[in-house]
Amino acid sequence: MDNQESFFAGNRNPRFTATAPGSLDVMGGTAGYFGSLVLQMPLRPRIQVTVALRNDGLTRIRTLDAGQNPTSEIVSPGLAKPGASVEYAGDVLEQTAGGWAAYVAGCLRVLQQERGIFFQGIDVSVDSQIPVGEEFVPAMVATIHALAQAYNLVFAGTELPVLAQKAASLVTGRPCEPAGFLASHFGEPGNLLPVLCQPDHVSDPFPFPEGLHFAGINSGKPNLTENDAYSTMRTAALMGYTLLALHEGAYPHELQLARTTGQREHLLYNGYLANITPREFEDRYAWLPKQLKGSDFTDKYGFTIDPLAEVKSDETYNILQATRHPVYEHTRTQYSSLLLQHFPPRTDHEMHEKSLRQLGSWMQQSHESHAACGLGSPEMDAIVQMARENAGNGVYGARATASGAVCLLCDGEKGLATARKIREAYQRQHGGQGQLFE
């Protein structure tokens, strides 16, 4: 095992350590970017980040992944010099060649920009219990938390996870949903955390109903938010919002103001598709085109309210389904949250069973809507199908998540045992992939 003491040898400055858990998207997922309610379940595996400041301008980053495989990365001394321009997506990635170093660099840059920290070098150790592809969210939350201790920074409310989200979005050049960052910061083991992504309203966590479990099976596929299919879906939904906003009388300069400032309060539905009810959507906006070429959109309508959403002229976008998805997903998630908080007791067997089936139905609808947007993967579909085939064995629902995992609704130990069997079957078919989170 790699020795953390040897990595920090020679650095006599104080060390500061923070941890953060990963989380499983139970409902809401990719619709969070459009203002949906998202239900997040904190996971037991955590990431630990330890930092020690340096005085020589050197940045050293050491990582230890879930398989206990150590790596080290050294970043150039000029990474975050005071007064440097903040060019996250290009400059940071160029200097760090991507990977862990880019995320750490992004945290340093965002704190330099927002809090004016004076950077003179740093040692960073990242120890992960979370599989590759799912760890960058808690890693950035833990990194900013550790840096806050090192630089004596105080954050209020949602400020810390929002800064982590900002750093992730600007480093990767892709918008990142806030729910996972908020769950890594506020989540409590054994509880579900409701997050209304407008943009970052966190409600009190609530415990699982007695005997119910949500289990995650990692498909081995990378985080969906890093996938071009997700970027295409997100852009298509934003194009749909532009179309319906202009249809309802919005002025182009109002959309441009939101694009420039990030402020949406003055827009129709406060700028969030999730604020449209399903009935209202079908009555008022079912006329949206099923498909629209990017060049036709830009020629006639110009732009979307998100500057990071690139409308590609030669791309054909599935406007109607992408726009419809967050409308229905928000409603499904609201209903799921209410039911989970007022779940019938096991003594009322009939209502208990009926409620389990209803939750499973909403999860299946979520998965199908997700897939209709061009998201997901054959691997995640295979896990969902195995869950459906085991519907009589304590598993009542399954849906793909943005992290590359599939979330399963399990009842009692029987359901968890079935989830483990599904994981084992998936591992046999896919060469060992498929870690299970309970």
N, C-alpha and C positions, 0 to 999 in steps of 0.2 A: 504494500500500500504506500502511496506517495506520502511523504512526511511534510505536513504543513510547517513544522518548526524549521525544517531545512530551507523551505522557500523564503521564510521571513528572516532567516539568519543574516545578521549584519544590519538589519533595520531596527534600531533601538527605539523608534517612536512608538507611542501607544497604538494598540490594535483595537478596532471597533468591529463588532460582529452583529449581524442581524439575520433573521430567517423569515421566510415567507412560504406558505403552502401553495401548491397548485390547486386548481379547482376544476370541477366537471360541470359543463353546461347542461343542466337538467331540462330546461325549456327556454326558448327565446333566441339564443344563439346569434346567428348572423343577422337577425332582425334588429339586434340591439343598436346597430349603427343608424337605424332609421327611427329610433325612439322607443323601441319595444321594451316592455318589462322582460327582464331576464332572471331566471332562477339559477343561482350558482351554488354548488356544493363544494366546500373546501375539502381537499384530499389530505390523507395522512402524510404522503411523501412531501418533503420540504426541500428548499434550497437554502444553503447557508453561505453568506458572503462575509468575508473578513477583509478589512482594509487597514492599511497603515500608511500614513503620509510619508513622502520622501522630500529631500531638500536638494536633489541634484537634477531635477527635470526629467528623470527617467520614469516611464510607466511600465510596470511588469504585471502580467496577468497570468494566473495559474488556474487551470480548471481541472476538476475531477468529476467525471460523469457518473451516471447511475451504475455503470459497469466497473467503476473504480479505475478507469483509465485516465492517467494524468497527461495533461498537455500544458505547455507554457507558450505565451505569446508576449512579444515585446513590442511596444508601440513607440513611435518616434517622440523625442523630447518636445517637439512643437505642437503636440496634439491639442492642447487647450491653453495656449499661452494667453495671458490677459490682453484684452482688446482685439483678439482675432475675430474675424467675421464668422458668423455661425452658419455654415453651409452643411447641414446635417446629412442629407441624403447622398450628396456627392463627396464632400470633403472628408467626412468621418469614415465612410466606407473605403475611400481611396487610401487613407492613411493606415487603416487597420486591416485591410483585405478581408473585411466581413468577419463573421463568427462572433465569439464572445467579446473580443476586443471592441468590436463596433458598438455593442450594447453598453459596455462600460463607458466607452468614449461618449456615447450619446447622453448618458446620465451626467457625466462631467460637464458636457457642453450645455445641457439644459440648466444645470445649477449655476454655471458661469453666467449664462444669459439672464436667468430669472433672479438669482441671488448674489451675483457678483463675487463668487468665491475666487480666491487667489491661488492658482494651481502651480505647484512646484514639483510635481511628480507623486507617484503613488504605487504601492503594491496591493494587488487585489487577488484574493483566493476565493474561488467559486466551487463549492462542493454540492453536487446535485444528487438527489435520490429519485429524480423525475426523468422519464425516458426522453431521449433526444427528440426535438420537435414540439415539445409541450412546455419547455422550461423557461423560455425567455421572459414570460410575463412575471412570474414570481421572482426571477433573477433580477429584473430591473427594479421591482418594488424593494427587494432586500438590499440592492446596491444603493439606492437613494436613501434608504433608512440608515445604512451604515455610514454613508457619506455625511448625512445630516448630523450624526453623532461626532464624526471627525471634525466637522466645520462649525459645530455648535449652532445648527440651524433648527428652528422651531416651525412646524407646520400645523395648520389648523384644518379641521374638517376633512374634506376630500383632497386637500391640496397635494399631499405626497403621492397618492396613486395617480392623480391626474397628471402630475409632472412626469411620472414614469410612463404613462400612456403617451404623453406628448413626445418624450424622448424616443420611444419605440416607433411611433408613427413617422417622425421626421428622419430617424436613422434609416428605416426601411423604405421610406418614400411611399408607404401605403397607410391609409387610415386604419387605426386599431380600435376595436370596440372597448369601451371603458369597463365593462362588467367584470372581466377577468382580473384587471388591476385592482378594482375595488374589492373583489372577493379575496384576493391575496392579502389585502391590507386589513379588511374588516371582518372577514369570515371567521366563524367559530366552529370547531369540530362538532359533528353531530347535528348541525343545524343547516338549514337552507337560507341563503341570503337573497332577498328580492332587490333588484337594482332596476330602477326606471331610468333608462339611458337618455334623459332629456335635460342636461347631458349626463348627470351623475348623482341622481337622487337615491340614497340608500335607505331602505326601511330596516326595522329591527329584524334580526335573524329569528327563525322559529324552528323548533325541533321537528324531526320526522314523526309522523304518526307511528304508534307502537307497532313494531314488527315489519314496517316497510323499509326497503333499502333501495338505493340507486347505485348500481355498479357500472363502472366504465371498463370497456375492453379497448385497449389501444390497437388500432388496426395496423400500425407501423407506417402509415402514410404521414407526410409532413403536415404541419399546421395549415389549415385551409386558407387562412388569411394571407398566406404567402403564395397562393395559387392564382394563376392568371384567370381561371374560371370565376373565382370569387371577385376579382377586380372587374371582370366583365359584368357580372350580375349586379354588383354595387353601382357601377356606372349606369347600367340600364334602368335601375330603380330611380336614380337621381334624374335621369332624362325624363322618366315618367312623371316625376314630381314637377319638373319644369313645365311639361305639357299641361298638366292639370292646373298648376298655379296660374299660368298665362290664360288658360281657358276661363278661370274664375275672376280675371280682371287684374292680376298682378302686373306691375310695370317692370320692364327689364332692369331698370336701375335699382329696384328693390332687391331683385335676385343678385345683382352685382354687388350690392352693399353686403349682403349675407356672405357672398363668396370672398369678399375682401376682408371683412371683420370677423367672420365666424359667428356673428350674432343673428339669431333666427326669429326672435320674439315678434318681430313686425310682420312675419310672413304668414301665409295661409297655413292653418294647423300648426302654428309655431315652427314651421319648417320640418315637421316630422310626419312621415307617412303613417306611423303607428297611431296617430291621433284620428285617423279616419276609421269609422266603424265599417264592418263588412257590408252591412245593408246599404250604408251610404255609398260605399265604393261601387257596389253593383248597380245602384240606382243612378249614380252621377258620373262614374268614370269607366264603366265597362267598354266605352268607345275607344279607349286607348289602343293604339295599334299593337297587334301581336308582335310584330317585328318592325324595326326601323334601322336603316343604314346610318352609320355615323356621319357620313358626309351630308346626308339629307337633313339630319338633325342640326348640325352646325350651320348649314346654309340658311335654314329657316328660323331656328330658335337660338343659336349662338353658343350657350354654355350651361353648365349646371352650377349649383351653389357650393360645390366642393372643388377647390383648386387642385386637389390631388387626384381627382377623377378625370382621367384622360379619355376623351371621346375620340376613338380612332376612326378615321374616315373610311377605311376599308372593312370595318367590323360591322356585322349585322347583330343588333341587340334585341333580345326577347323582352320587350318593354312591358307588356301586359302582365306576364307572370312574375317578373322581378318586382314590379310595383305592387302587385296583389299580395305577395308573400308576407311582408312585414305587417300588413293590415290584419290578416288572419292570424299570424303568429302571435301578435300582441294579445289578441282576444283569447286565443288558446292558452297562453301563458297566464293571463289574468284568472281565467277560470280554474286552471290547474293550481295556482297559488291559493285561491280561496278554498278549493276543495281540500287541499292538503292541510290547511289550517283548521278545517272543521270536518275532519274525517270521521265517518261513523265508526263506533267501537266494534271490536271483533264479536262482541256479544250479539250485535245486530248483524247476523251473518249475511242476510239477503242484501242489505244496503252496503255492507262492507264489500261484498263481492261485486255489486253493481258499480260502486265507486272505483274499484280497481280496474274494472273493464273500461270505464269512462276515461280514466287517466291514460290507460293504454291506447285507447282510440285517439285521443288528442296527440299522443306521441307519434302514432302511426301517420296521422294527418300531417304533422310537422315534418316527418321524414319524407313523405311523398311530395310535399310542397317544396321542400329543400331540393330534392332530386329534380323536380320539374324546372328548377332554375338553372340546371346544368351543374349543380354542385355535388359533392360526395365522391364516391369511388366504388368500383366493383368490390373492393375489400370490405368497405363499410356496409354495402348492400348485402354482402354474404353474411355478415354478423347479424344484421337485422332479420334476414330470412331465417337463420337458425333460431333466433328468438321467437319468431312467429310459429315455427314448427314445434316449439316447446311451450306453447301457450297454456297447455294444461298442466304444466309442471312448475307452477309458481312464478313464471315470468309473464308479465302482462303487457309489456310494451317495450319498444326500442326505437331509438332515433339517432341519426348521425349528428355529430357536433362539429364545430369549427376547428377543434384541436386535432382532428383525425381519429378521435375515439368514438365509440358508440355507447350511449347511455341506455341502460336496461332498468326497467322497473321490476323489482323483485319483492315477493311477499314471503316473509319468514325465512327460516333456514333452508326450507325446501327451494325457494326461489334462488337464494345465494348458491346453493349446491348446483342448481341447474346452470346458473351463470358461469360457474367454474367449469362445468362440463362443456359449455359452449366455447369457453376460452381454450380448453384443451383441444377440442376438435378444430378450432381455427388455427391453433399452433401447429397441429399436425399437417394441415393443408398449406400453411404459409411459412414453413421453415422457422418456427420458433417465435414469430411475432405474436403479440397479443397479450401484453401485460394486463392484469386485472386490478382495478381499483375498487375497493369496497368502502 
